[in-house]
């Protein structure tokens, strides 16, 4: 998808979307470094993390998009050398930032990968919001829903793009709704980071361990909250996109899998997996810290109900597209239940000040 050109000089092309993305990366990185330098004696690891994670994210997100949308590129080489066309898959950004932090932990540049991930979590959210906003300069990240109501033919609801015949179609401005959602998540994660940085967590008895007791790690909760909110938002956002990325299986033996892969977008599927992981992580921590009780069974039951509502709504909105208002409303409701129950499970792991 061709982006609007901002600068063309001596065969050098710089697109508006690239300028916006670079600005988002710079501001998001500075936001992350603000937390990192405040919480670590040395800032070298943070400054090194920024270019490494940026380069890794650029290429991995591009490779994933190329794999899912090969028809948009001449070949693989073009996909990773020319950035004035095509798009990026946000999943590559999440994977790359995590891998680079893990590698820096393995090489002892930081004692724990979550020292980086927790500090940069608000910056991740802000950068993603600006990357989504950059879609205003191309035709990507629009909704499958066509908007015809004259009162809604403007941002943040709709945006006009030309169709194959050159006529302007007003589609749901998915990119702008995602931009707003990620800005809200940036604010929430920033506040959460400030409030919970020195929070203490409950101890629990470890089975099959020589030590008498252990405690829930205080690391990683800020990053997990970012992942929780982002995954919840992405499940709905990716569902609305007309250009969502899907896994593609080549060859006769695997071709039958393509039908199943087309049911959910890749980002939507990854978001669902993250939500499952986060709930299991916190419910296990809670059980170890508090012992099994009725609250855990209630949380599991409510979580499953929310997950079923969100999944069923996704199925129904694909079958009955004309009822998208109803089914997207129920999908959002189901996702809110999933996010809320996960957060409640997290809250049961906190050590209250009067119980230290």
NORBEL-V160294 format. One record per pair of residues at least 24 apart in sequence whose C-alpha atoms are under 8 Angstrom apart, sorted by sequence separation. I is the first residue (numbers start at 0). J is the second residue. D is the distance in whole Angstrom. If there is no record, write none. Layout:
[[I & J & D] [I & J & D]]
This chain:
[[63 & 87 & 8] [64 & 88 & 5] [145 & 169 & 6] [146 & 170 & 5] [308 & 332 & 8] [309 & 333 & 5] [61 & 86 & 7] [63 & 88 & 6] [145 & 170 & 5] [146 & 171 & 6] [238 & 263 & 7] [308 & 333 & 5] [309 & 334 & 6] [61 & 87 & 5] [144 & 170 & 6] [145 & 171 & 6] [195 & 221 & 8] [238 & 264 & 7] [307 & 333 & 8] [60 & 87 & 5] [61 & 88 & 6] [143 & 170 & 7] [144 & 171 & 6] [237 & 264 & 6] [305 & 332 & 8] [306 & 333 & 6] [60 & 88 & 5] [63 & 91 & 7] [142 & 170 & 6] [143 & 171 & 7] [305 & 333 & 4] [306 & 334 & 7] [24 & 53 & 8] [60 & 89 & 6] [141 & 170 & 6] [142 & 171 & 5] [192 & 221 & 6] [237 & 266 & 7] [238 & 267 & 7] [304 & 333 & 8] [305 & 334 & 6] [57 & 87 & 8] [60 & 90 & 7] [61 & 91 & 8] [141 & 171 & 6] [142 & 172 & 6] [191 & 221 & 7] [237 & 267 & 6] [305 & 335 & 8] [306 & 336 & 8] [60 & 91 & 4] [141 & 172 & 5] [142 & 173 & 5] [305 & 336 & 5] [306 & 337 & 6] [59 & 91 & 5] [60 & 92 & 6] [140 & 172 & 8] [141 & 173 & 5] [234 & 266 & 7] [235 & 267 & 8] [305 & 337 & 5] [59 & 92 & 7] [140 & 173 & 6] [141 & 174 & 6] [188 & 221 & 7] [233 & 266 & 7] [234 & 267 & 5] [57 & 91 & 8] [140 & 174 & 5] [233 & 267 & 6] [234 & 268 & 8] [302 & 336 & 7] [303 & 337 & 8] [56 & 91 & 6] [57 & 92 & 7] [139 & 174 & 8] [301 & 336 & 7] [302 & 337 & 5] [56 & 92 & 4] [59 & 95 & 7] [188 & 224 & 7] [234 & 270 & 6] [301 & 337 & 8] [55 & 92 & 8] [56 & 93 & 8] [188 & 225 & 6] [230 & 267 & 8] [233 & 270 & 6] [234 & 271 & 7] [56 & 94 & 8] [89 & 127 & 8] [302 & 340 & 6] [56 & 95 & 5] [135 & 174 & 7] [230 & 269 & 8] [231 & 270 & 7] [301 & 340 & 7] [302 & 341 & 8] [55 & 95 & 6] [56 & 96 & 7] [134 & 174 & 6] [135 & 175 & 8] [230 & 270 & 4] [231 & 271 & 8] [55 & 96 & 8] [184 & 225 & 7] [229 & 270 & 8] [230 & 271 & 7] [132 & 174 & 6] [298 & 340 & 6] [52 & 95 & 6] [53 & 96 & 8] [131 & 174 & 5] [132 & 175 & 6] [230 & 273 & 7] [231 & 274 & 7] [52 & 96 & 5] [55 & 99 & 8] [131 & 175 & 7] [184 & 228 & 7] [230 & 274 & 7] [184 & 229 & 7] [131 & 177 & 7] [132 & 178 & 6] [227 & 273 & 7] [298 & 344 & 7] [52 & 99 & 6] [131 & 178 & 6] [226 & 273 & 7] [227 & 274 & 6] [51 & 99 & 7] [181 & 229 & 7] [128 & 177 & 7] [129 & 178 & 7] [128 & 178 & 4] [227 & 277 & 7] [48 & 99 & 7] [127 & 178 & 8] [128 & 179 & 7] [48 & 100 & 7] [128 & 180 & 8] [180 & 232 & 7] [262 & 314 & 8] [86 & 139 & 7] [128 & 181 & 5] [127 & 181 & 7] [128 & 182 & 6] [223 & 277 & 7] [177 & 232 & 8] [125 & 181 & 7] [124 & 181 & 6] [125 & 182 & 6] [124 & 182 & 7] [44 & 103 & 8] [177 & 236 & 7] [282 & 341 & 8] [285 & 344 & 7] [124 & 184 & 7] [125 & 185 & 6] [281 & 341 & 7] [285 & 345 & 7] [288 & 348 & 7] [124 & 185 & 5] [278 & 340 & 8] [282 & 344 & 6] [285 & 347 & 6] [122 & 185 & 7] [173 & 236 & 7] [274 & 337 & 8] [278 & 341 & 5] [281 & 344 & 6] [282 & 345 & 8] [285 & 348 & 5] [44 & 108 & 6] [121 & 185 & 5] [274 & 338 & 8] [277 & 341 & 7] [281 & 345 & 5] [284 & 348 & 7] [44 & 109 & 7] [121 & 186 & 8] [173 & 239 & 7] [278 & 344 & 7] [121 & 188 & 6] [173 & 240 & 7] [281 & 348 & 8] [120 & 188 & 7] [121 & 189 & 5] [14 & 83 & 7] [215 & 284 & 7] [13 & 83 & 8] [45 & 115 & 7] [0 & 71 & 8] [12 & 83 & 8] [215 & 288 & 8] [118 & 192 & 8] [117 & 192 & 8] [238 & 313 & 7] [35 & 114 & 8] [35 & 115 & 7] [2 & 83 & 6] [1 & 83 & 6] [2 & 84 & 6] [205 & 287 & 8] [1 & 84 & 5] [35 & 118 & 5] [204 & 287 & 7] [0 & 84 & 5] [1 & 85 & 7] [34 & 118 & 5] [35 & 119 & 7] [203 & 287 & 5] [204 & 288 & 7] [0 & 85 & 5] [34 & 119 & 7] [203 & 288 & 4] [0 & 86 & 7] [32 & 118 & 7] [202 & 288 & 6] [203 & 289 & 8] [31 & 118 & 5] [32 & 119 & 7] [201 & 288 & 6] [31 & 119 & 4] [30 & 119 & 7] [31 & 120 & 7] [31 & 121 & 7] [28 & 119 & 7] [30 & 121 & 7] [31 & 122 & 5] [30 & 122 & 5] [31 & 123 & 8] [235 & 327 & 8] [29 & 122 & 8] [27 & 121 & 8] [28 & 122 & 6] [27 & 122 & 4] [28 & 123 & 8] [144 & 239 & 7] [235 & 330 & 7] [26 & 122 & 8] [27 & 123 & 6] [143 & 239 & 6] [235 & 331 & 7] [27 & 124 & 8] [142 & 239 & 5] [143 & 240 & 6] [27 & 125 & 6] [141 & 239 & 8] [142 & 240 & 4] [143 & 241 & 4] [27 & 126 & 5] [141 & 240 & 6] [142 & 241 & 5] [26 & 126 & 7] [140 & 240 & 6] [141 & 241 & 6] [117 & 218 & 8] [120 & 221 & 7] [124 & 225 & 7] [140 & 241 & 7] [141 & 242 & 7] [23 & 125 & 7] [24 & 126 & 5] [117 & 219 & 6] [120 & 222 & 5] [140 & 242 & 6] [23 & 126 & 5] [116 & 219 & 7] [117 & 220 & 7] [139 & 242 & 7] [140 & 243 & 8] [231 & 334 & 6] [23 & 127 & 8] [114 & 218 & 7] [117 & 221 & 5] [121 & 225 & 7] [231 & 335 & 8] [113 & 218 & 6] [114 & 219 & 8] [117 & 222 & 5] [120 & 225 & 6] [124 & 229 & 8] [20 & 126 & 8] [23 & 129 & 5] [113 & 219 & 5] [116 & 222 & 6] [23 & 130 & 7] [231 & 338 & 7] [20 & 129 & 6] [113 & 222 & 7] [19 & 129 & 7] [20 & 130 & 5] [228 & 338 & 7] [19 & 130 & 7] [227 & 338 & 7] [19 & 132 & 8] [20 & 133 & 6] [19 & 133 & 6] [17 & 133 & 8] [16 & 133 & 5] [15 & 133 & 8] [16 & 134 & 7] [16 & 135 & 8] [16 & 136 & 6] [15 & 136 & 7] [16 & 137 & 8] [3 & 136 & 6] [215 & 348 & 8] [2 & 136 & 6] [3 & 137 & 6] [2 & 137 & 5] [1 & 137 & 6] [2 & 138 & 8] [0 & 137 & 6] [1 & 138 & 8] [0 & 138 & 6] [0 & 139 & 7] [201 & 348 & 6] [200 & 348 & 6] [201 & 349 & 6] [200 & 349 & 5] [201 & 350 & 5] [199 & 349 & 6] [200 & 350 & 5] [198 & 349 & 8] [199 & 350 & 6] [198 & 350 & 8] [199 & 351 & 8] [88 & 244 & 7] [68 & 244 & 7] [90 & 266 & 6] [67 & 244 & 6] [89 & 266 & 7] [67 & 245 & 6] [88 & 266 & 8] [67 & 246 & 6] [90 & 269 & 8] [64 & 244 & 7] [66 & 246 & 8] [67 & 247 & 6] [66 & 247 & 7]]
